[in-house]
Amino acid sequence: MAKFVLAGKADCSYYAKAELLADVLQRNLPDFHIHKICVHPGDWEKWLEDTCASNGWKHSSSPIVWRELIDRGGKGMLLGGFSDFLEHAQGYYGITSEMNSDLMLKIAAENQQAKELCMEEEIQRLGSLRPLHIWISSALNPVCYSLIPQLFTSGLFPGLPTFSLHLMDADGSEEMLQGLKMETEDLALHQLHEVTVHSGHMQAFQGAHFIIFLDDLQPMCESNDEQDDKDHMVSRVAERFHCYGQLIEANAQKDVRVIVAGDSFVNLKCSLLIENAPSVDPHNFVAMATQLEYEAKTQLAQKLSVKTADINNVIVWGNISGSFHIDLQRAKVFRYDGAIWGPDGFSQQVMEMIYDWKWLETDFMSLVHKHRTTISSKSNKATAISATNGIMTILKSWNNDASPEDIFSLGVISTGEFGIPAGLVFSMPVRFRDSCWSVRSDVTVTDELKQKLKACADELKMERDIAARILKMHEGSPKADFSDSLLQ
């Protein structure tokens, strides 16, 4: 079978004549097949240049004709322009074209009109899709590889059938991001409209409806002074997330929702985003405490010889990646093998089932603090699966109604609840309802707990003060404007 490709400008009269000749050949010769490519005149030069470059051809006019040799394992063989195609048809098949000039011009005009109509229809089709734009920052983080397939879980984003996924990594290479894009496209997901990658910042968070931050900066050097090391890390975090906030303000949808995850300075990062995106509702920014909450549940479950899923309503207060407090006043245990049994759904207070108070006050908190590091040291990789599960828990609850009895721990902006200073991003108990979160005001805060929350708040204020001082020092410098410099 002879397979030919005919391409040309939509308004080219010779393309119109070649098109008619190709139709005659295909109609009269059962083994002749033609594929036509009609290119808009404004796109022709670039299209022709790219096509010739990829095939190693030299051709400069419209139309261009080549023969496909795919079935024989080779690339296409260039035939030439209209004259070459006409000569080939006459020599091999004894068929020629007798189209007059007026008909050529008429068909060329019809081709251009039809092409422009198709382009308009495609623009309207793409506009009607209205995909949900999801951005993931630090997309080369191992968490992202685990997260991407989960984002397309049925019902996670109700009523939105298509997604545009934007993978950004300010520290990563374009080549690695392209590899991640290819893997994502290989999932063959019907809801996935497009995948874009960004190793730079020019289009960061453009049109974003959801942004998930996975950024965890690695220490560049370690000194003998722990405070100096912390100050240096706070400085780097402050510069980066100050810039991210400005980009959200400039480019994202005003109803964008933002989840900040990670292992370091999670509250501070969220606070910096809120400060630098003033037109976005602060309630649309949250810091993920869910992973830490589940790690605490694991320690309690092992102590009580139940499954982690049998522990419920554990509260994480404070600085998620720093000084935090695990509160068990509402914690329940299901299916506990104790003296009292009940029907399905029967639960008991964790505090009443654990009699080892010394363990709760010492070993428990120590185990929770070390849990993530212990896993990473054994697996030699980040805790990607549990981080993904935490992000998915937030997304499911935020986008869909959760049980009013469920308590979630979330880093959110304080308005003075529980004596926590207003303006701090602080982990506290919340509930989700009608796609919104609200602080649980029915939680008891004793004097003892207030002292612990104050210690957490003091640490967060110190981090925020360091960040503010660093940013003030950098005011007016080139790095202060993310649009002028890549993140360092």
VEXKOL-234166 format. One record per residue (C-alpha): x, y, z. Coordinates in steps of 0.001 Angstrom, whole numbers, plus 500000, padded with zeros to 6 digits. Each point is the difference from the previous one (the first is absolute). Layout:
residues N
+--------+--------+--------+
|     xx |     yy |     zz |
+--------+--------+--------+
|      X |      Y |      Z |
...
+--------+--------+--------+
END
This chain:
residues 488
+--------+--------+--------+
|     xx |     yy |     zz |
+--------+--------+--------+
| 500000 | 500000 | 500000 |
| 501256 | 503485 | 499093 |
| 499557 | 502449 | 502902 |
| 500513 | 503694 | 499266 |
| 499725 | 503137 | 502125 |
| 498978 | 503304 | 498402 |
| 500437 | 503184 | 502059 |
| 499601 | 503631 | 499039 |
| 498743 | 503465 | 500860 |
| 496230 | 500234 | 500162 |
| 499984 | 502922 | 497509 |
| 502492 | 498453 | 497554 |
| 498537 | 499378 | 496539 |
| 502617 | 497341 | 499200 |
| 499066 | 498150 | 503199 |
| 496388 | 500070 | 498740 |
| 501086 | 498546 | 496634 |
| 502144 | 497326 | 501669 |
| 497062 | 499169 | 502269 |
| 497697 | 499400 | 497032 |
| 502635 | 497825 | 498279 |
| 500433 | 497966 | 503207 |
| 496225 | 499458 | 500202 |
| 499945 | 498707 | 496416 |
| 502886 | 497598 | 500708 |
| 498410 | 498683 | 503199 |
| 496610 | 499568 | 498337 |
| 501386 | 498030 | 497043 |
| 502850 | 498063 | 501621 |
| 499043 | 497611 | 502843 |
| 503604 | 499803 | 501298 |
| 500568 | 503755 | 500035 |
| 499408 | 501839 | 503284 |
| 500419 | 503730 | 500690 |
| 500046 | 501892 | 503294 |
| 499430 | 503766 | 499749 |
| 501303 | 502658 | 502387 |
| 498472 | 503439 | 499506 |
| 502015 | 502651 | 501882 |
| 498857 | 503543 | 500735 |
| 502094 | 502552 | 498018 |
| 501166 | 501649 | 503225 |
| 501375 | 496692 | 501298 |
| 501449 | 498671 | 496745 |
| 503584 | 501268 | 500161 |
| 500573 | 498654 | 503538 |
| 498258 | 496725 | 499226 |
| 502035 | 499439 | 496829 |
| 503269 | 500887 | 501755 |
| 499328 | 497575 | 502854 |
| 498884 | 497193 | 497685 |
| 503048 | 500298 | 497762 |
| 502359 | 500268 | 502980 |
| 498613 | 496845 | 501615 |
| 500321 | 498012 | 496770 |
| 503196 | 501504 | 498608 |
| 498298 | 501421 | 496899 |
| 500422 | 503230 | 498040 |
| 496799 | 501533 | 498662 |
| 498804 | 503600 | 499993 |
| 496606 | 500249 | 498278 |
| 496411 | 498800 | 500142 |
| 499011 | 497262 | 499566 |
| 502361 | 497267 | 501217 |
| 499459 | 496324 | 499181 |
| 501753 | 496966 | 501426 |
| 499549 | 496259 | 499999 |
| 499688 | 498113 | 503290 |
| 502304 | 497019 | 500381 |
| 498976 | 499065 | 503549 |
| 498869 | 496500 | 499032 |
| 503505 | 499331 | 498700 |
| 501763 | 501359 | 503075 |
| 501196 | 503300 | 498526 |
| 499116 | 503663 | 500293 |
| 498007 | 501928 | 497384 |
| 501546 | 500538 | 496564 |
| 499657 | 503567 | 498681 |
| 498362 | 500185 | 496582 |
| 500037 | 503817 | 499670 |
| 497438 | 502641 | 499036 |
| 497016 | 500062 | 497668 |
| 502020 | 499530 | 496802 |
| 501786 | 496965 | 501463 |
| 496705 | 498476 | 501096 |
| 498441 | 500628 | 496563 |
| 503012 | 498417 | 498271 |
| 499808 | 496986 | 502327 |
| 496275 | 499524 | 499308 |
| 500526 | 500227 | 496237 |
| 503029 | 497689 | 499967 |
| 498713 | 497278 | 502345 |
| 496236 | 500113 | 499560 |
| 499395 | 501825 | 496685 |
| 497718 | 502523 | 501750 |
| 500309 | 503781 | 499760 |
| 498166 | 503101 | 501233 |
| 498136 | 502392 | 497730 |
| 498658 | 502490 | 502563 |
| 499791 | 503567 | 498676 |
| 501252 | 503024 | 501924 |
| 496569 | 501307 | 501021 |
| 499052 | 496657 | 501575 |
| 503389 | 499822 | 501751 |
| 499442 | 503409 | 501604 |
| 496413 | 499152 | 500948 |
| 501006 | 496777 | 501748 |
| 502924 | 501754 | 501732 |
| 497607 | 502603 | 501416 |
| 497622 | 497253 | 501162 |
| 502909 | 498151 | 501643 |
| 501024 | 503093 | 501951 |
| 496440 | 500699 | 501086 |
| 499525 | 496402 | 501139 |
| 503326 | 500027 | 501905 |
| 499144 | 503226 | 501826 |
| 496573 | 498601 | 500903 |
| 501627 | 496859 | 501421 |
| 502418 | 502113 | 502019 |
| 497135 | 502068 | 501432 |
| 498101 | 496838 | 500925 |
| 503092 | 498606 | 501753 |
| 500429 | 503215 | 501988 |
| 496343 | 499844 | 501047 |
| 500341 | 496323 | 500938 |
| 503048 | 500638 | 502150 |
| 498291 | 502981 | 501597 |
| 496944 | 497940 | 500888 |
| 502124 | 497350 | 501735 |
| 500897 | 502348 | 502884 |
| 502514 | 497576 | 501520 |
| 500970 | 500129 | 503668 |
| 503562 | 501310 | 500169 |
| 502058 | 498156 | 502636 |
| 503569 | 501129 | 500666 |
| 502567 | 497939 | 501896 |
| 503130 | 501798 | 501153 |
| 503185 | 497951 | 500497 |
| 498515 | 497426 | 497640 |
| 503168 | 497879 | 499979 |
| 499470 | 499299 | 503705 |
| 499305 | 496236 | 500468 |
| 496625 | 500917 | 501511 |
| 498862 | 501308 | 496611 |
| 500549 | 496625 | 498309 |
| 497698 | 498413 | 502553 |
| 497510 | 502878 | 499942 |
| 499317 | 500465 | 496274 |
| 497978 | 496782 | 499388 |
| 497976 | 500645 | 503182 |
| 498925 | 503472 | 498839 |
| 497724 | 498428 | 497404 |
| 498035 | 497915 | 502506 |
| 496306 | 500056 | 499139 |
| 498038 | 502535 | 502034 |
| 503022 | 501840 | 501358 |
| 499078 | 503150 | 498045 |
| 496223 | 499778 | 499471 |
| 498511 | 501337 | 496800 |
| 503316 | 500696 | 498246 |
| 500693 | 497395 | 497310 |
| 503325 | 501278 | 498630 |
| 503300 | 501024 | 501565 |
| 503050 | 501942 | 498909 |
| 502991 | 498889 | 502067 |
| 502936 | 502399 | 500282 |
| 503259 | 498573 | 501354 |
| 502475 | 502583 | 501258 |
| 503419 | 499580 | 501619 |
| 502222 | 503041 | 500493 |
| 502943 | 497746 | 500927 |
| 499462 | 497257 | 497416 |
| 501117 | 499436 | 496439 |
| 497751 | 500423 | 496980 |
| 500947 | 496513 | 498818 |
| 498880 | 498314 | 503230 |
| 496735 | 501942 | 499966 |
| 499404 | 498910 | 496400 |
| 500508 | 496396 | 501119 |
| 497398 | 500460 | 502747 |
| 497627 | 501546 | 497471 |
| 500411 | 497001 | 497682 |
| 499290 | 497569 | 502852 |
| 496890 | 501967 | 500954 |
| 498721 | 499945 | 496415 |
| 500635 | 496245 | 499911 |
| 497329 | 499589 | 502687 |
| 497458 | 500551 | 497183 |
| 497544 | 501759 | 502310 |
| 496804 | 501198 | 498321 |
| 499690 | 502987 | 502363 |
| 503510 | 501289 | 499202 |
| 499786 | 502880 | 497541 |
| 503690 | 500939 | 499911 |
| 503276 | 499806 | 501924 |
| 502445 | 502896 | 499992 |
| 503428 | 500252 | 501626 |
| 501776 | 503083 | 501363 |
| 503604 | 500121 | 501167 |
| 499840 | 503809 | 499927 |
| 497572 | 502479 | 501469 |
| 498539 | 501997 | 497142 |
| 496603 | 498247 | 499980 |
| 499939 | 498881 | 503656 |
| 496461 | 499326 | 501356 |
| 498322 | 501450 | 496894 |
| 496246 | 499464 | 500368 |
| 500519 | 497674 | 502988 |
| 496956 | 498615 | 501812 |
| 502033 | 497750 | 502315 |
| 503680 | 500221 | 500951 |
| 501861 | 497335 | 501954 |
| 503403 | 501007 | 501377 |
| 502464 | 497170 | 500647 |
| 503096 | 502219 | 500265 |
| 502530 | 498926 | 502636 |
| 503288 | 501851 | 499634 |
| 503094 | 497993 | 500860 |
| 502688 | 501528 | 502287 |
| 502782 | 501478 | 497865 |
| 502559 | 499770 | 502821 |
| 500055 | 499129 | 503673 |
| 501807 | 502054 | 502620 |
| 500723 | 499271 | 503628 |
| 497270 | 502438 | 501040 |
| 496510 | 498459 | 499805 |
| 498321 | 503420 | 500173 |
| 502105 | 501309 | 497096 |
| 498964 | 496988 | 497929 |
| 496335 | 500608 | 500806 |
| 500268 | 503700 | 499206 |
| 501581 | 499176 | 496648 |
| 497206 | 497545 | 499127 |
| 497313 | 502497 | 501079 |
| 501683 | 502572 | 497760 |
| 499819 | 497735 | 496952 |
| 496423 | 498976 | 500733 |
| 498991 | 503643 | 500470 |
| 501456 | 501115 | 496669 |
| 498416 | 497149 | 498070 |
| 496507 | 500063 | 501483 |
| 499878 | 503801 | 500000 |
| 500444 | 499732 | 496232 |
| 497542 | 497129 | 499665 |
| 497379 | 502090 | 501788 |
| 500523 | 502882 | 497586 |
| 499555 | 497630 | 497052 |
| 496778 | 498613 | 501468 |
| 498742 | 503560 | 500392 |
| 500907 | 500839 | 496387 |
| 499055 | 496815 | 498140 |
| 497675 | 497668 | 501904 |
| 496209 | 499991 | 500157 |
| 498727 | 502113 | 502892 |
| 498215 | 496950 | 501443 |
| 503150 | 497842 | 499764 |
| 500481 | 497434 | 502764 |
| 503498 | 499309 | 501273 |
| 501393 | 497050 | 501965 |
| 503502 | 500270 | 501469 |
| 501638 | 496656 | 500823 |
| 503530 | 499008 | 500914 |
| 502357 | 499276 | 502871 |
| 501311 | 503459 | 500876 |
| 498536 | 503441 | 500823 |
| 496561 | 499004 | 498709 |
| 498152 | 502615 | 502091 |
| 502446 | 502752 | 499019 |
| 499689 | 499191 | 496304 |
| 496220 | 500194 | 500194 |
| 500193 | 503285 | 501925 |
| 502296 | 501568 | 497387 |
| 497627 | 499007 | 497190 |
| 497059 | 501595 | 501799 |
| 501908 | 503240 | 500652 |
| 501061 | 500369 | 496371 |
| 496677 | 499093 | 498372 |
| 497714 | 502532 | 501720 |
| 497147 | 499758 | 497493 |
| 499532 | 496270 | 500678 |
| 497909 | 499001 | 503030 |
| 502410 | 498824 | 502775 |
| 497605 | 497110 | 500647 |
| 501056 | 498602 | 496604 |
| 503504 | 499226 | 501324 |
| 500641 | 496987 | 502240 |
| 503080 | 498235 | 501342 |
| 499831 | 496194 | 500135 |
| 500094 | 498454 | 503477 |
| 498227 | 496808 | 498926 |
| 503173 | 497973 | 499475 |
| 501186 | 500883 | 503505 |
| 496531 | 499218 | 501385 |
| 500098 | 496520 | 498450 |
| 503527 | 499384 | 501280 |
| 498711 | 500699 | 503520 |
| 497083 | 497611 | 499400 |
| 502468 | 497291 | 499010 |
| 501832 | 500209 | 503338 |
| 496713 | 499879 | 501935 |
| 498745 | 497063 | 497915 |
| 503155 | 498007 | 500685 |
| 499706 | 500720 | 503707 |
| 496366 | 498820 | 500052 |
| 500537 | 497082 | 497556 |
| 497454 | 501277 | 497469 |
| 500211 | 501223 | 496404 |
| 500981 | 503607 | 499284 |
| 496568 | 500504 | 498405 |
| 498402 | 499086 | 503366 |
| 501320 | 503223 | 501569 |
| 497983 | 503158 | 499359 |
| 499913 | 503718 | 500870 |
| 503626 | 500593 | 500952 |
| 500772 | 503751 | 500047 |
| 503311 | 501575 | 498984 |
| 500596 | 503500 | 501378 |
| 502701 | 502503 | 499098 |
| 502975 | 499983 | 497663 |
| 499557 | 496950 | 497775 |
| 503700 | 499612 | 499177 |
| 501289 | 501455 | 503277 |
| 498557 | 500230 | 503504 |
| 496626 | 498289 | 500007 |
| 497731 | 498360 | 502548 |
| 497934 | 496823 | 499559 |
| 496643 | 500365 | 501744 |
| 498007 | 496833 | 500823 |
| 496996 | 501569 | 501750 |
| 497675 | 498960 | 497144 |
| 501944 | 496938 | 498825 |
| 497977 | 496788 | 499689 |
| 500955 | 496381 | 499426 |
| 497784 | 497489 | 498190 |
| 500107 | 496185 | 500231 |
| 502233 | 500080 | 503074 |
| 500366 | 496587 | 501651 |
| 499196 | 501065 | 503521 |
| 497552 | 499252 | 502782 |
| 497121 | 501777 | 498234 |
| 498718 | 499071 | 496556 |
| 497242 | 501547 | 497916 |
| 498380 | 499889 | 496550 |
| 501579 | 501329 | 496816 |
| 500750 | 503672 | 500452 |
| 500575 | 499651 | 503730 |
| 503053 | 501946 | 501165 |
| 501814 | 500834 | 503219 |
| 502166 | 502922 | 501068 |
| 503684 | 499421 | 499257 |
| 500964 | 501780 | 503231 |
| 497949 | 497471 | 501981 |
| 501532 | 496995 | 498260 |
| 503641 | 501027 | 500383 |
| 501029 | 499656 | 503609 |
| 503691 | 500690 | 499411 |
| 500022 | 503762 | 500644 |
| 503780 | 500092 | 500097 |
| 500114 | 498602 | 496453 |
| 497562 | 502666 | 498816 |
| 502017 | 502846 | 501484 |
| 503451 | 498836 | 498819 |
| 500384 | 497113 | 497561 |
| 496853 | 500757 | 497974 |
| 501055 | 503492 | 498909 |
| 503569 | 498843 | 499385 |
| 498782 | 497158 | 497750 |
| 497764 | 502370 | 498032 |
| 502862 | 502476 | 499513 |
| 502347 | 497277 | 498715 |
| 497480 | 497931 | 498024 |
| 500459 | 501624 | 496582 |
| 503795 | 500086 | 500302 |
| 500022 | 496337 | 501028 |
| 498023 | 499001 | 496904 |
| 502253 | 502034 | 497703 |
| 503152 | 498485 | 501528 |
| 498665 | 496480 | 499387 |
| 498717 | 500587 | 496463 |
| 502610 | 502596 | 499001 |
| 497251 | 502127 | 498452 |
| 497386 | 502554 | 500988 |
| 496712 | 498904 | 501561 |
| 498153 | 500584 | 496754 |
| 497048 | 497647 | 500484 |
| 498951 | 501399 | 503379 |
| 500485 | 503585 | 498777 |
| 497793 | 499245 | 496989 |
| 497355 | 498475 | 502264 |
| 499997 | 503158 | 502125 |
| 499548 | 502262 | 496963 |
| 497212 | 497800 | 498650 |
| 498206 | 500052 | 503362 |
| 499961 | 503797 | 499948 |
| 498836 | 500186 | 496372 |
| 497171 | 497495 | 500549 |
| 498773 | 501777 | 503102 |
| 500376 | 503500 | 498553 |
| 498165 | 499198 | 496758 |
| 497346 | 497749 | 501517 |
| 498000 | 499950 | 503201 |
| 501668 | 498144 | 502883 |
| 498260 | 498659 | 503088 |
| 499283 | 502829 | 502480 |
| 501362 | 497734 | 502733 |
| 503424 | 499664 | 498377 |
| 502813 | 502196 | 501271 |
| 502811 | 500951 | 497632 |
| 503288 | 501676 | 500891 |
| 500900 | 502784 | 497613 |
| 502438 | 502904 | 499956 |
| 497752 | 503032 | 499467 |
| 500065 | 503738 | 500571 |
| 499124 | 500884 | 503587 |
| 497472 | 502700 | 500837 |
| 500658 | 499766 | 503740 |
| 498343 | 496660 | 500770 |
| 501139 | 498184 | 503169 |
| 502223 | 502951 | 500912 |
| 502236 | 499419 | 496965 |
| 501356 | 503321 | 498619 |
| 498037 | 501183 | 496974 |
| 501822 | 499789 | 496674 |
| 502047 | 496900 | 500809 |
| 499575 | 496887 | 497876 |
| 499415 | 497492 | 502788 |
| 498961 | 496347 | 499941 |
| 496679 | 499585 | 501780 |
| 496854 | 497826 | 499853 |
| 497588 | 500742 | 497140 |
| 496933 | 498504 | 498335 |
| 499092 | 499994 | 496294 |
| 496524 | 500889 | 498797 |
| 498624 | 501352 | 496698 |
| 503514 | 499982 | 498485 |
| 501300 | 502285 | 502776 |
| 501885 | 499456 | 503249 |
| 499194 | 501557 | 503348 |
| 501786 | 499852 | 503348 |
| 498493 | 497651 | 502596 |
| 499045 | 502337 | 502815 |
| 498698 | 497105 | 502145 |
| 503525 | 498783 | 500886 |
| 501048 | 500609 | 503589 |
| 503229 | 501911 | 500592 |
| 501241 | 499607 | 503582 |
| 502570 | 502286 | 501648 |
| 502610 | 497292 | 499508 |
| 499191 | 499751 | 496293 |
| 500086 | 503793 | 499668 |
| 503594 | 500010 | 501224 |
| 500954 | 497407 | 497377 |
| 498248 | 501956 | 497257 |
| 501806 | 503145 | 501108 |
| 503366 | 498251 | 499570 |
| 498992 | 498948 | 496479 |
| 498824 | 503523 | 499192 |
| 503239 | 501521 | 501296 |
| 502025 | 497794 | 497647 |
| 497788 | 500926 | 497042 |
| 500286 | 503709 | 500821 |
| 503779 | 499664 | 500146 |
| 500090 | 498349 | 496557 |
| 497716 | 502668 | 498580 |
| 502131 | 502789 | 501501 |
| 503185 | 498534 | 498476 |
| 498275 | 499743 | 496615 |
| 498730 | 503591 | 500231 |
| 503458 | 501268 | 500875 |
| 501599 | 498140 | 497093 |
| 497437 | 501272 | 497514 |
| 500385 | 503564 | 501248 |
| 503765 | 499761 | 499474 |
| 499431 | 498840 | 496427 |
| 497471 | 502688 | 499071 |
| 501034 | 501624 | 496732 |
| 502560 | 497308 | 499172 |
| 499653 | 498012 | 496728 |
| 499100 | 496833 | 501914 |
| 497060 | 501738 | 501605 |
| 498187 | 499921 | 496665 |
| 499364 | 496437 | 498870 |
| 499271 | 501193 | 496486 |
| 503609 | 501101 | 499630 |
| 501759 | 496998 | 501471 |
| 499524 | 496274 | 500356 |
| 499763 | 498710 | 503524 |
| 503382 | 499324 | 501513 |
+--------+--------+--------+
END
